[in-house]
């Protein structure tokens, strides 16, 4: 990640687009959702080399599937920009294949879908959802938590953090 205000995600802005690695950057007035600068061939080659060498290239910083900087995201016309005041709903949830966060945004027909693939993806999903909810409230919106349906379980945003083995502390 680029810092505490950037999250590595698998981004799918619309159901018609394929999911691709990217980053979410929290700004002052809006959130930037940017795809990786790597094309399909570079991601395939990087993933193959990463797999062959037990993720050593990624751990050494030689390859980053989410490679995009805040500057690149700011100037890329394909970056999705969402004003905090336009966030209407959040769905942080766990499903059998991992942790996700869906966003409902005003004047947008489809939900923005974010998935997480890291060692601590639950914490990242909850941290991003809490940050977006807080920034949206500061901007005057009151986003609701909604259930996306299917084989999912919503993650609590107002409870204590989970303990070491990933379960909610009771």
N, C-alpha and C positions, 0 to 999 in steps of 0.2 A: 504494500500500500504506500501511497505517497505521503501519508500523514494521518492524523486523527480525523480529518475531515474528508478522507477518501476511502472507498470500499471497493475491493475486487469483487466483481459479480459476473454472472452469465446473464446477459441482457437480451430481452425480447420485447421491443417497444410495441409491436402489434402481433396478433396471432398469425398474420400472413408472412412475417419475417422469420428467418431462422435464428435460433438463439446463438449468440456469439459472445466470447469473453470481452469484458470491458471494465470500466470503472465508473463509480458514482462519486461526484465531487459536490460537497456542500458549500454553497457560496453564501453571500450576504442576503441576496433577494431571491435566489432560485437554486435549484439543484440541476447539475449537468450530468447527463447520462451519455457516456461516450463509448463507442466500440474500440477495441484494440486496433493499433495501427497495423498489426500483422494481417496479411491476407490469408485466404484459405490454404494456399500451398505452404506458406511459411508456418502456419499453425500446425499443419499436418506433419511437416518435417521436424519442427520443434518438439511436437508431442511424441513422434517416433523416437527421436534421439533421447528425449527425456525418459521415455519408457525403457529403452534399451540400457540406459545407464542409471536406473533406479532414482530418477529425479535429481541426479547430481548436477546437470547443467542449470536447472532452475534454482537449486539450493545455493549454487555458487554465483548466481546472478548473471549467468551467460544467456539465459532465455527467460523471458517473462511473458506468459500467454496473455496477460492483461495490460501489456505495455501501451500506455497512453498517458501523457502528462496533462496537467491542468491547462497549460498554455495551448497544447494541441486541441484539447477538448473545447476550449473557449473559441478558437478560430475555425474549427471544423464545422462546415454547414450541415453535416449529418448528425451532429450532436443534438440530442433532445433536451430542451430546456423547459423546466417546469417551475413556475412561480409557486412559492410556498402557500400563498393565499389561494391557489387553485386546487390544492390537494383536498379532495372530498372524503377519501376513505383509504384505510390501510388494512392489509390482510397478511400479517406475519404468521406463517404456519409451517408445520412439518408434514411431510408426506412420505410414503415409503422410499422414495428416491432421494430425499434430502430436504433441506430447509429453503424456503422461498418467501418472497415479499411481493405482493401485488399492490399496485397503486391505482386508485380511481382519481382521475383528474378532470376538472371542469372543462367543458367544450372538447372533450376527447371521447370518441365512441367506444374505444377499447381500453382495457386495463393495461398498464405497463407491468411486465413480469420480470422479476429479478430472482435469480437463483444464486446460491452460495456454494462454493467448492473450496473449502479450506479445512485446516485442522480444527478450527473452532467456529464452524459455520453457524451454529445456533446463536452464539454470543454476537456474531456479526449481524445476523438477521434482526435480533432484538435491539441491538445498539442503533442500527440504521433506522428501524421503525420508530424507536423512541426519539431519536434526533429529528426525524422528519415531522413527527407529531408535535414536538416542542417548537420547532421553527414555524410550522404552519399555525400553531396557536399564537405565537408572537406576531405573525402576519395578519391575524384577525380571522383565521379559518378555524373550524372545529371539526377535524377529520374523525370519522367514525371507524370503528374496527368492524370489518365485515367478514363473513365466512365465504370463502370461494367455492365451497362445495366439493364433492368428490371424496376421495379417501384422504382427508386432511384433518389435522388437529391444530386449532389456533394456539399460538404462543402467547402467554400472558405478558403484557407490557407493564403492569402496575405491581407485580409481585416481586419478591426477593429474587436475587440472581440464583441460578441453579448451583447445586453443590458439585463436587469434583466429578462425579460419574454422570453428570448431565441431567439429573432429575431435579425438579423444582424442590426447593427447601420448604418444608412444611412447618 
